[in-house]
Amino acid sequence: MRTEPAWARKSRRALLIVAAGLALVLLGFDRYAAFAHRPAADSKAVVIYTTAWCPYCAKLRTSLAASGIPYVEHDVEKSLQGQMGFWTLRGRGVPVSAIGPKVIYGYDVARIAFALQDLGYTFVPASDPQPSQGSNAGATSSSVGGSN
């Protein structure tokens, strides 16, 4: 039977301690994110998780501002708070809205309006601008999502 050297045992022990410490730190981030970003049953806040390039996020921002609805916005690409909230709410695309106790995925006008109505707000969605006659609207392609 072969015994391992003392330095190998010490190295293994040190790695286990580091791994346990890292696991505790990640668990702490997870619990903080759940506490800070998951809406409570009695929440009255409107929080949106967006990106700068998303046209639906822009529509949502414009609609909320035009309706006079106060909201907090987190960019999921530029801020740690946005990333943690997006992860906590299990977002898979933007926008994600936490309206009161409800979480709404995407720019679903009917669900957003209904959730805001429950909070006492009137939601007026932004209208789509009409494309001009000579434009190539819809002719461009995008490779958003899918590959990481």
C-alpha positions as a Python dict, from the first residue, in 0.01 Angstrom:
ca = {
    (1, 'M'): (0, 0, 0),
    (2, 'R'): (131, 338, -97),
    (3, 'T'): (86, 648, 118),
    (4, 'E'): (67, 995, -25),
    (5, 'P'): (317, 1262, 73),
    (6, 'A'): (231, 1517, 341),
    (7, 'W'): (234, 1807, 92),
    (8, 'A'): (-40, 1634, -114),
    (9, 'R'): (-264, 1597, 192),
    (10, 'K'): (-208, 1963, 284),
    (11, 'S'): (-280, 2075, -72),
    (12, 'R'): (-602, 1872, -84),
    (13, 'R'): (-711, 2015, 250),
    (14, 'A'): (-636, 2373, 136),
    (15, 'L'): (-834, 2320, -186),
    (16, 'L'): (-1131, 2185, 10),
    (17, 'I'): (-1124, 2487, 240),
    (18, 'V'): (-1112, 2727, -58),
    (19, 'A'): (-1396, 2539, -231),
    (20, 'A'): (-1609, 2550, 84),
    (21, 'G'): (-1541, 2923, 123),
    (22, 'L'): (-1635, 2988, -239),
    (23, 'A'): (-1956, 2788, -198),
    (24, 'L'): (-2049, 2998, 106),
    (25, 'V'): (-1981, 3322, -83),
    (26, 'L'): (-2198, 3209, -375),
    (27, 'L'): (-2474, 3104, -138),
    (28, 'G'): (-2453, 3448, 22),
    (29, 'F'): (-2490, 3618, -318),
    (30, 'D'): (-2786, 3396, -402),
    (31, 'R'): (-2966, 3472, -74),
    (32, 'Y'): (-2892, 3845, -104),
    (33, 'A'): (-3024, 3851, -462),
    (34, 'A'): (-3340, 3667, -359),
    (35, 'F'): (-3396, 3908, -69),
    (36, 'A'): (-3321, 4222, -271),
    (37, 'H'): (-3493, 4141, -601),
    (38, 'R'): (-3778, 3896, -551),
    (39, 'P'): (-4096, 4103, -500),
    (40, 'A'): (-4287, 4059, -176),
    (41, 'A'): (-4658, 3979, -173),
    (42, 'D'): (-4736, 4334, -58),
    (43, 'S'): (-4491, 4511, -291),
    (44, 'K'): (-4599, 4833, -465),
    (45, 'A'): (-4274, 4889, -657),
    (46, 'V'): (-4225, 4878, -1033),
    (47, 'V'): (-3880, 4743, -1122),
    (48, 'I'): (-3770, 4663, -1476),
    (49, 'Y'): (-3467, 4466, -1593),
    (50, 'T'): (-3355, 4579, -1937),
    (51, 'T'): (-3069, 4630, -2181),
    (52, 'A'): (-2971, 4938, -2378),
    (53, 'W'): (-3011, 4772, -2720),
    (54, 'C'): (-3352, 4606, -2673),
    (55, 'P'): (-3636, 4778, -2865),
    (56, 'Y'): (-3902, 4629, -2634),
    (57, 'C'): (-3715, 4764, -2332),
    (58, 'A'): (-3717, 5108, -2494),
    (59, 'K'): (-4093, 5079, -2555),
    (60, 'L'): (-4147, 4978, -2194),
    (61, 'R'): (-3939, 5271, -2063),
    (62, 'T'): (-4121, 5515, -2294),
    (63, 'S'): (-4463, 5379, -2199),
    (64, 'L'): (-4396, 5393, -1825),
    (65, 'A'): (-4261, 5749, -1851),
    (66, 'A'): (-4553, 5863, -2071),
    (67, 'S'): (-4799, 5709, -1824),
    (68, 'G'): (-4630, 5890, -1533),
    (69, 'I'): (-4549, 5565, -1354),
    (70, 'P'): (-4243, 5575, -1125),
    (71, 'Y'): (-4007, 5282, -1177),
    (72, 'V'): (-3658, 5158, -1102),
    (73, 'E'): (-3451, 5024, -1390),
    (74, 'H'): (-3158, 4783, -1378),
    (75, 'D'): (-2947, 4713, -1687),
    (76, 'V'): (-2874, 4340, -1688),
    (77, 'E'): (-2555, 4386, -1891),
    (78, 'K'): (-2400, 4680, -1709),
    (79, 'S'): (-2480, 4638, -1341),
    (80, 'L'): (-2431, 4365, -1085),
    (81, 'Q'): (-2772, 4449, -936),
    (82, 'G'): (-2931, 4396, -1277),
    (83, 'Q'): (-2754, 4065, -1329),
    (84, 'M'): (-2847, 3936, -984),
    (85, 'G'): (-3211, 4044, -1018),
    (86, 'F'): (-3239, 3891, -1364),
    (87, 'W'): (-3092, 3566, -1232),
    (88, 'T'): (-3315, 3564, -923),
    (89, 'L'): (-3629, 3618, -1131),
    (90, 'R'): (-3515, 3344, -1372),
    (91, 'G'): (-3514, 3579, -1670),
    (92, 'R'): (-3435, 3432, -2009),
    (93, 'G'): (-3487, 3745, -2215),
    (94, 'V'): (-3550, 4113, -2163),
    (95, 'P'): (-3746, 4299, -2049),
    (96, 'V'): (-3840, 4141, -1718),
    (97, 'S'): (-4075, 4348, -1504),
    (98, 'A'): (-4148, 4309, -1134),
    (99, 'I'): (-4472, 4502, -1094),
    (100, 'G'): (-4594, 4480, -739),
    (101, 'P'): (-4588, 4110, -651),
    (102, 'K'): (-4614, 4000, -1016),
    (103, 'V'): (-4321, 3914, -1245),
    (104, 'I'): (-4384, 3963, -1617),
    (105, 'Y'): (-4149, 3827, -1881),
    (106, 'G'): (-4125, 4017, -2209),
    (107, 'Y'): (-4322, 4316, -2333),
    (108, 'D'): (-4668, 4170, -2274),
    (109, 'V'): (-4883, 4485, -2283),
    (110, 'A'): (-5199, 4322, -2147),
    (111, 'R'): (-5027, 4161, -1848),
    (112, 'I'): (-4827, 4478, -1775),
    (113, 'A'): (-5141, 4693, -1790),
    (114, 'F'): (-5330, 4450, -1564),
    (115, 'A'): (-5049, 4439, -1306),
    (116, 'L'): (-5019, 4819, -1307),
    (117, 'Q'): (-5396, 4854, -1275),
    (118, 'D'): (-5379, 4643, -958),
    (119, 'L'): (-5137, 4907, -821),
    (120, 'G'): (-5369, 5192, -919),
    (121, 'Y'): (-5187, 5308, -1235),
    (122, 'T'): (-5321, 5358, -1585),
    (123, 'F'): (-5080, 5220, -1845),
    (124, 'V'): (-5071, 5376, -2190),
    (125, 'P'): (-4850, 5165, -2417),
    (126, 'A'): (-4621, 5343, -2663),
    (127, 'S'): (-4750, 5322, -3016),
    (128, 'D'): (-4536, 5165, -3285),
    (129, 'P'): (-4400, 5420, -3528),
    (130, 'Q'): (-4517, 5356, -3884),
    (131, 'P'): (-4229, 5262, -4118),
    (132, 'S'): (-4173, 5503, -4403),
    (133, 'Q'): (-4248, 5394, -4760),
    (134, 'G'): (-3885, 5366, -4867),
    (135, 'S'): (-3744, 5195, -4560),
    (136, 'N'): (-3631, 4836, -4543),
    (137, 'A'): (-3811, 4770, -4216),
    (138, 'G'): (-3769, 4412, -4113),
    (139, 'A'): (-3500, 4347, -4375),
    (140, 'T'): (-3217, 4333, -4126),
    (141, 'S'): (-3127, 4025, -3930),
    (142, 'S'): (-3006, 3993, -3576),
    (143, 'S'): (-2817, 3722, -3396),
    (144, 'V'): (-2943, 3795, -3047),
    (145, 'G'): (-2919, 3512, -2797),
    (146, 'G'): (-2864, 3148, -2858),
    (147, 'S'): (-2485, 3139, -2842),
    (148, 'N'): (-2285, 3210, -2532),
}
